[in-house]
Amino acid sequence: MTFDNARILLKADAIEKTFRGNRVLDGISMDVHAGEVIALIGPSGAGKSTFLRCLNYLEQPTGGSLHLDGEPVFADPLKPAKSELLSLRRRVGMVFQTFNLFPHLSVVENVTMAQRLNGLRSTSEAEEYALKLLAQVGVEEKAEARPSECSGGQQQRIAIARALSQDPELMLFDEPTSALDPEVGNDVLRVMRDLADAGTTMIVVTHEMRFAERVADRVLLLDEGRILEEGPPERVFRHPEHARTSRFLHAVLDR
Amino acid sequence: MNVEADTGALFQVIGTGLVVTILMTVVSFCAGSVLAVPVALMRTSRVWLVRAPATAFIDIVRGIPTLVWLLIIFYGLGSVVSLDPLPAALIGLTLISSAYLAENFRAGIENVHVGQKEAAAALGLSTAHQFWRVVAPQAVNIAMPPSASYAVALLKDTAIAAIIGVTDIIFFAQQEVARGAPAVTAFLVAGAFYLIVSVPLSYFSRFVDHKIRQKVVVV
């Protein structure tokens, strides 16, 4: 698939993040086309997760700007207005490494709550949609259970359903399978692959190189807060330009 | 002398104070819980000017013995407005339980995993919804077991109210001793009445603790 003519959904321009004088992101720019799947890979500490969290402002960048659909997300990126923050986060879904389901709510309530509170759907519509999403990720039988009664793989798929409940234009995944055993991780990856096939725009921070190779349209390798290498997976994985990329790939593939 | 009949009579007389003891415990615990909410919210504020008064309130209230508080309120406030012993005790005990419960609530709020707030924020929930729908219910769950134990401590603390003349269990026990009842028997009877309430309360607090541990799995 090529995205040359597709519309640019998200434009991140020179995103910087400094934690107490420590430069974690050193001006990362990236265009994400509608329907594109991007894998963010790289050694730990490269800034992958921080960059992802800057895209929905769970971390506020110390420099740079975001555009969604050609429009700037914030009038002043350093002083985000509450309404601008809410609007960004309702358009961008996020799935966390540790699931972060709400333990005091049932599975279906986890998926309906934001729909109701954000005024997206009525209670009955929200519930109907939640059950549809839970069926889509294969955990409909757990709808009335508590998250603690679900396996890790189920919890992560519920978290995906919860994020999808906001009808996001873009989905962010922060190492979605790192806390899971490989066999249940595969269930999660299968759901993500289905989403990608259905045309969902996704940015995935991952250590799953096979997934990145098979599902991503583009791979970005981050190192020390910068994009070191970028391109279609077959090129990045088979013919990397940088020696550092080869070393990283050898290290992860030899595991 | 008929010891059995005397002890039975002691139970009857001292037992009349039980209602007041329970009343003091329940009212000051409930009112204290309500008052503890704004104190805990202020206490967890990031703004020093909001946080400081709450911290000062908690430290001052908890730093002075219950007995001294009740005397200060009864004689101090009582000199300004006419104040019966029971309302004075209720004010004092409510104040004290609000300070202790505020600290429990604060610990509850701070012990909700940071990922919970992030997940709520990432869903586009407003700051108020993030707190009231996601953080607060879990904070209450975490704060419940220590607060139930505190209810037992509070029940025992109410015994001090007899000093300012509240007609609780201790008040009647002392009255019977003054009338010539054997002190040991009278206070053993008083102790038995506290046990009647505190043992089920302790049992309940353990039950709540167990329930919540099952329900909330902190990831």
Interface residues (C-beta under 8 A of the other chain):
Chain A: N56 L58 K82 L86 S87 R89 R90 V92 G93 M94 F96 T98 F99 N100 L101 F102 P103 H104 M113 A114 L117 N118 R146 P147 S148 A159 R162 A163 Q166
Chain B: H113 G115 Q116 E118 A119 A120 A121 A122 L123 G124 L125 S126 T127 H129 R133 V134 P137 Q138 N141 K215 V216 V217 V218 V219
